[in-house]
């Protein structure tokens, strides 16, 4: 088949950093460039250090007083569900929010270029783990601390940034194609010939693949056995391009099972009446479930540091409820935690950052034997 080249976010990050090293220019518009002495960054860090040590009502009062004086906030994000959170924040506080939205690689590229040029265009960044890890490694971010961060799932308390939600990769199915009681009980079951032509994999799910691959190695399988398992699943599969398209095709019955759908994609479709689910009629969902944090970080050079901290506080409180309304899995567990009691594994972010070509090449090699991209 003709296979689309897979580029992991870590590989894209390397390209971005090469661009900045070559002196790429900053984005047009937005705040004026900061002076070379870094006065903006020093002021921001003074605010961060002051507020990070505060709690409760005192923290909120100090933050709000400072944020009102700043009066504005600039966010760069790849999160398509953030608009309602921003709307809620602007209704709650007299802060004007400017937003740049792009895919995660575009957000990283813009931040990297502006930082290289001493152009401080954003106060905080809200995007995927891989890109946030690159920014943290490049010393662009500043720690956000406090009781709310401490309440975040441990997998989301990263160096330099804090998870606000998790992408949850699940095995899902079309309930018209897979009758109650016939749902797959494990990922390994999808290698059975009875699923021939009925399974879907997503062309860019390198992160999910790396997590599952390392999980099976940790369970005692040899490298050859893990490759054989994935090869047999791919032999039964159609390869989808994009989770949104994959979800639409699952709802339409173009295949019976998806090996790595986002839980929120399936939950949204089910809420709108589509015959899809990732919860079997009896028993528990297929495990392990791969989770990947997406989060938010303070820019070390923020022009509006108090407003940035106030926004993170909001996103980790009221914002969690708003994200939940979009079927996102929030970073702070609640009484209705959809992951409670389930076995979860995380994407090996550091390894993918260190060895992006290895995982891209391995996943591409395996899915090359699959069917035409849908």
N, C-alpha and C positions, 0 to 999 in steps of 0.2 A: 504494500500500500504506500501511498504518498504520505509521509509522516511529517507533521509540523515540528520543527526544531524546538525543543523545550529549553527555555532559559530560566533558571531559578533566580530568585531575588538576590541571592548572594552574588551570582555572576553579574547581574545587572549592576549591583553595587560597585563591583570592581571597575566596571566601565565608567561609572559615574565619577569615581574617585580619580581615575585617569584623566577624565575631562577637566576636573577642577584643577588638577595639577598642571594642566596645559593652559590655565588662565581663562576659562570660560567666563563670560560676562554675566552679571546678575540679571534677575528678571526685571522687566520694566514695571513702573508703578510702585505703590506702597510707600513705606516710610523712607526717609532720607538715609543715606549710608551713615553708619556710625563712624566716629573718629578712630584713627589707628590705635590710639592708646587704650581703647576698649572701655571707655567710661560707661557705656550702656550696660556692658556685661558686669562690671563691678557693682553698679547700682542694683541690678537685678539680683545678684547673688546676696547682697545685703538684705534685700526683702525676703528672699527664699530662706536664708538662715534665721531671720527673725521669726517668720511665720511657722517654719517647720517645728520649732520648739513649743508652739502654742497648741492648745486643745480647746474643745467645747465652744462655749459662747464667746470667750475671749478671742479665740482664733477667728471666728466668723466676723466679729465686730472690727477687729484690726484689718482683716482682709477687705471687708466691704468699704471701710473708710479709705483705704489706700486705692482700691479699685475705682471708686467714684472719682478720685482725683485724676486717675489715669484716663478714665472715660471711654476706653476703646480696647479691642482685643483682636489679634490677627491669628487665625488658625489655618494650618495647612493639613489637609486630610484626604484619605482615600476611602473613608467610611461613608457608604451611601445611605446609611441609616442615621446620620448625625444631625440632619436638618431639624428634626423635631426636638432633639436635645438642645440645639442652639436656640430654637424658637422659645422653648421653655426658659432657658437661661436669660434671654433678653426680656422676657416678661417679668422675671423675678428680680432682675437687677438693671440699673440704668447704664448699661454697658453696650456700646455699638460693636457688633462682631462682624469682621470682614473674613471671608472664607475663600481660600483657593482649594479647589478639589481636582484631583487627577488620580490616575492609578498609582499604586504604591511606588513603582519605579520612578514615575514622573515627580511625585512628591519628594522622594529622596534626591533626585537630580536637582530640583529647584533649591532645596535646602543646602545641598553641598556646594552648588555654584555660588549662592549668596554668601555662605559662610567664608568661602575662599576669597570673595571680594570684599569682606568686611561690611556686608550689606545685611542688616538685620531686619528681614522682612516679616518674620513670624515670631510669635510669642510662645506658641506650643505647636506640637505636631501630633496627629492622631492617625496611626496607620498600622501596618502589619509588623509582626515581630522581627522578621529578617531585616527590614529596613531600619527599624528602631535600634537593633543591635549594631548595625553599621554606624549609625550616628553616635551611639554610646561609645563605640570603639574609637571613633574619631574625636572624642571629647567635646561633642557639641551640646550635650544635655546636662541637666543639673538634677540632683536627687529631689524627689517629692516624698515627704515623710509625714507621718501622723497616724491617727487611729484608723482612718479610712483605708490607707494602704495596708495596714496590719490586718484588716479584715478581708483583703483580697485573697483568693486561692493562692496557695504557696507557689503554684506553677506560674502565676502572674506577677510575682514580686521580683521583677528582673532588675539587673544592675542598670541604673540610669532611667528606667521607665516603669510604668505600672499598667497592668492589664485593665481594660474596661469591659471587655467581652471576650468570648472564646468562639472561634470557629470549631464546630464539632463535626467530625467526619463520621458518618454512620452508614451502615448497610440498610438501604431502604427498598421498598417494593411497591408495585402496583397491586392493590388489593383485588382488582378484577382479574388479574393474571395469576396471582398467587393466593390460593384459598386459605382461609383460617386453618392453622395447624400444619400447613405446608411451607411456612416461611423458613428461610435458611437459619440454621442454629449457629453457624460459625462462618468465618471467611473461607476456611478450608473447604467447606461444603460446595462453594461456588466453582471448585475445580472438577466436580462430578460431571460426567458427560450429559446428565439429564438437564443441565442448565445451558447446553449448547445453543448459542445465538440469543440467549435471554438475558445476558449480563451486560452492564455498562461500566466502563472505566472512564476517567476523565483525563484528557491528554496532558494537562499541566500539573497533576497532583503529585509532584515530586516529593513534597514535604510529607504528605500522608504515606507515600510509598517508603520513604526512608524510615519513618517511625515504625511501620509494620515490619519492614525488613530487619531492623535491629531488634525488634521485639522477638521475632522468631529465632534469631541467633541467640538471644539471651535465654530463650526457652530450651536451648540445646540442639536445635536443628543445625546442620552443616550449611555452609554457603551454597553448596550444590543442591541441597534439599529445598532451601528457600527459593532459589532461582527456579527450580522445577515446579514448585507450588505456583508461583506467579505465572510461569509460562502456561501451565494448565488452565489457570483462571482466564488468562488472556485468550487462550484458544476458544473459550466459550463466549468471548466478549465482543461488543461493539464499542468503539472508542469515541466518546463525546468530546466536543470542543466547548468548554465553558460550563460552569455549574448551572447557570440559568437555563441554557439550552438543554442541558442534561435533565434538569427538573421538568421542563416542559415536555420533553420526549417521554419521560417516565409517566407523567400524568396522562399523556396521549396513548400509552400502551405500546410504544415502539420497542420497548424491552420490558422485562418483568422485574429485574433487580438492578440496583446500582450498588457498586462496591464501596463507593466513597462520596456519597452526597453530603452536602451541608444539612445539618438537622433543621436549620431555620428555613431552608428552601423547601423541604418536605412539609414542615409544619405550616408554613404560609399557604402552600398549595392545598393541603388538607382542609385548612380553615375556609378556603374558598370553594370547597366542595369536590376537589380532585380525589380520585380513588387511590391515595398514596399513604404510606405510613412507614415508620421505622420501629414501631412497637408491636410485637406479635400479639395475637389474640390471647395467648396465655404464655407465661414465662417472661423472660427478660430480653431486651435487645441484644443483637450480636455484639460480643465483646472480644478483645478490648476495643475501646472507642478512642480514636486519636483526637486529641484536642490541641489547638494552636492558639496561643494568646494573640490578641490584637490590643493595642493600648495607646497610651498618651504619655507625652513627656514634655517637661519644661525646657525651653531653650535657654542655654546659659547666658545668651546675649539678649534676652527679651527686653523689648521697650516697655511692655506693660506686664511686669511680673506678677503683681498682685491680682490683676484680672485673670491671668493665666492660672494661678493657683485656685482662685475662686471658681473658675470653670471646672477644674478637675474635681474639686470638692463637690460641685453640683453633679457632675457626671457620675460620681461614685455614690450619690444618694438618689435624688429625684431622677437623674438620668438613667439609673439602672432600671427603674420602673418603665421609663419611656422605651428603652431598648428592648425590654421584655415584651412590650406591646407589638414589636416587630418580630417576635419569636427569637430574638437573640438570646444567647446564654450569657448572662451577666457574669462579671468577674467576682462579685461578692455573693456567696451562696445564700439562698433564702429558704423558707419553709417548703417552697415548691421547686426546689433544686432538681432539674431534669437529669442531673448526673449522680444524684444520691444513690449510693449502693452499687454503682456500676464501676467496672474496672476501666481506668483510663490510662493512656500513655501519651507522652508529649513528643512533639517534633524535635529531633536533635538539632536545634538551631545552631549551636556553635560548630558542630561538625559540618553542617551545610554551608556555614559561612567560611570555614577553613577549606573545604573540599567540594565546592559547588559543581565543578566539572565531573567529578566522580559520580555524583548522584544523578545529574542530568543525563550523563551518558548511559548509565546503567538502566534508568527507567526508559529512556528512549529505545535502547536495545531490546528490552522486554516487550514494550508495546508495539514495536515494529511488526511483530508477528500477528497483531490483532487485525480486526476488520477495518474497513474504510471509516475515516472520521465522519461522525454524524453531524 
